[in-house]
Amino acid sequence: MLDLTFTPPAPKVIQGAREDWELVIGMEIHAQIASNAKLFSGASTAFGAEPNSNVSFVDAAMPGMLPVINEFCIEQAVRTGLGLKAQINLVSAFDRKNYFYPDLPQGYQISQLYHPIVGEGEVLVEMGPGVARRVRIERIHMEQDAGKSIHDMDPNLSFVDFNRTGVALMEIVSRPDIRGPEEAAAYVAKLRQILRYLGTCDGNMQNGNLRADVNVSVCRPGQYEKYQATQDFSHLGTRCEIKNMNSMRFIQAAIDYEARRQIAILEDGGKIVQETRLYDPDKNETRSMRSKEEAHDYRYFPCPDLMPLEIEQAWVDDIAAHMPELPDAKKTRFLEAFGVTDYDASVLTAEAENAAFFEEVAQGRDGKQAANWVINELFGRLNKEGRAISESPVSAMQLGGVLDLIASGEISSKMAKDLFEIVWNEGGDPKEVAAARGMKQVTDTGAIEKAVDEIIAANPDQVEKAKANPKLAGWFVGQVIKATGGKANPAAVNALVAQKLGL
């Protein structure tokens, strides 16, 4: 396991306030389940399709159409719960959440209020090397997404696209354990990483496949400890919810603004009104959207079209038996097996595809050297050109071949970078490319010694300076390597120069 020290969340210090305040944050993450079909119909979930082209009769709420549960979506929710070390409820049920909105054809949303499929779990959020927070998960429930209203196509009309209607969502609800904007963003990033490793959500925030509702409140010092002792939310102050956040940067900015807004109201003697707000990134402010609804406002009742969902423990156990290695476990293994630094292990395990690439390169080779090349040379070049790891012109096998040539002494580190550039642009087997381009190092000590003797004989003044100051011997090393076209083995040159100069 990772060597982590769990520290109490440090309350965010709000600059500019007249009094001391603490920030309390809870989050509801809406994660679109990675599935080719919707939660209750066989319609496609493909992103970017023509408006209203991925809509079944069930999605459109045509009379007499009944929902049928997509078993794969249930499996994905269970897999997510297991990945978050959560309780899996063998009996759950769907409810109707009743409200009217133009992009909700049924006039209600099928969700889970009373009996969610996943219970309490946790997410471990690293806030620095060896330092972590534990954010508790209250529940994960499944629900269908609504459609999308479009207001910018006509000055007088609004349009509705039902393609998203019925898409399966997991709503991952945290406890109010988060105490600052940076911690909130780190929590979302860690949760996204876990979901992507599990393959249960692609985490694409730009497409709306991962969205966050952020509940923000402020309280006086000591009140949070009272909440922890009593679980009485009244100690935490009135909360406001910021809806549909899809950027880590905007999440931090919105929380910071909302905290300042609430503190200013309280310090002026006002009261916070519980409401739903939206964040405007252009103005860097939140604005009121509607008063905050409670569960009773939606008139929840069990969905009459769906029987309670009962799953077997053996099925859950089978899913657990085929779980992938998750980020924390993979990072621990990389630290132990390859001897990389904590930072490098974090970078290498940020994405499952990156970790798999590195592991193939490092297998049977020097782990630290492999990490250096993958992070600095490969990732650096990919980032510069805006490519994903799957689009890398250099495969793990090819990069491993470059490292093998360095390890055998056939090429120097400088030659290796030139070879990497050639393979990146032209492809080919590194060993064959190095041979064809005459890139192999000169390791014949006789040839190197001849070059050393010639350089020393031609520069008697430099010889005297080097004997007086051994650091100047590096000049001879550079001249010999230059004379051999950069092919002389630097270690051999250093040794012979030192020997010839009597250093």
PyMOL commands that set and color helices and strands:
alter all, ss='L'
color gray80, all
select helices_A, chain A and resi 71-83+181-198+223-230+233-236+248-267+295-298+313-321+327-338+342-348+352-362+367-385+389-391+396-407+413-426+430-436+445-458+460-468+470-483+490-501
alter helices_A, ss='H'
color red, helices_A
select strands_A, chain A and resi 5-6+22-32+91-92+95-98+108-111+121-128+131-144+148-150+159-161+168-174+210-219+240-245+275-280+285-291+301-302+309-310
alter strands_A, ss='S'
color yellow, strands_A
deselect
rebuild
show_as cartoon
